[in-house]
């Protein structure tokens, strides 16, 4: 059992020569894969340079995955959305207030077409090794955890498209209460856009690899976050995904939580013959004691995780989400990535 992939996300897909310099630094930090966070603006404006940047990463020996970062605010990420700027409809709608929200409804044909066009164009043009589905979710996903009483009651999406499709399936009006039919409907529709797009990407090129990364949540008796991808089994079972990944956990959470999430991630991936991936928080916050980074990497390895990934290049240095000691954090992650790859015999010194 060994960790064979160490990935870091990277923004700023502008000039090839700048990216090349950063990719050398990424490689020197023990990463063998780069996840390019492609924004809607990058796609719209910098598209000629994207294949060049992918080519540069390949030239330097890095694998490349494309992350349609924050697209329609459907995926995680801070970027702004051109889709939302250019479409006043096709938005998720609050079940209780009927308010249109600044999140694309991924069950509408309009957003499904937009998302698919974005991904298939990149699959055709960019020459990367695959795609990374980054924390897909419904808006207002998180219900309040309470062992003494109720949870948050609002949810999405109750837009005209979702309501009419629900009516077709179940023969009654979509209720404002999150009943079991609504939960099933939300999950089924949520998976549809990713499965369809993944299938079409693989039709274009069967070698394209798809990683689906869902939120690392308990979803236990007491709390379910209802983001639409909470049924890990259903996600991991999808024949169109190759890697089952779960997101970053705050350094402040207890070790038992890291163990619980990691164990479940690996078990779920293995059950469906998928590779497993766990993330490290490499931006915004850092551990009080940097030794926690090594301990967490060792924990992931001991549970049989196949792949590690960190968000983001240089600890977010220069952004509002930089860790307090961003470059020190980046160096420490780099040291640990090199250490595990040497153990997995995947890191070749240049
Ligand atoms: Zn909707």
Boltz pocket constraint, residues with backbone or C-beta under 6 A from the ligand:
constraints:
  - pocket:
      binder: B
      contacts: [[A, 91], [A, 92], [A, 93], [A, 105], [A, 106], [A, 107], [A, 108], [A, 157], [A, 158], [A, 159], [A, 160], [A, 161], [A, 162], [A, 163]]
      max_distance: 6.0
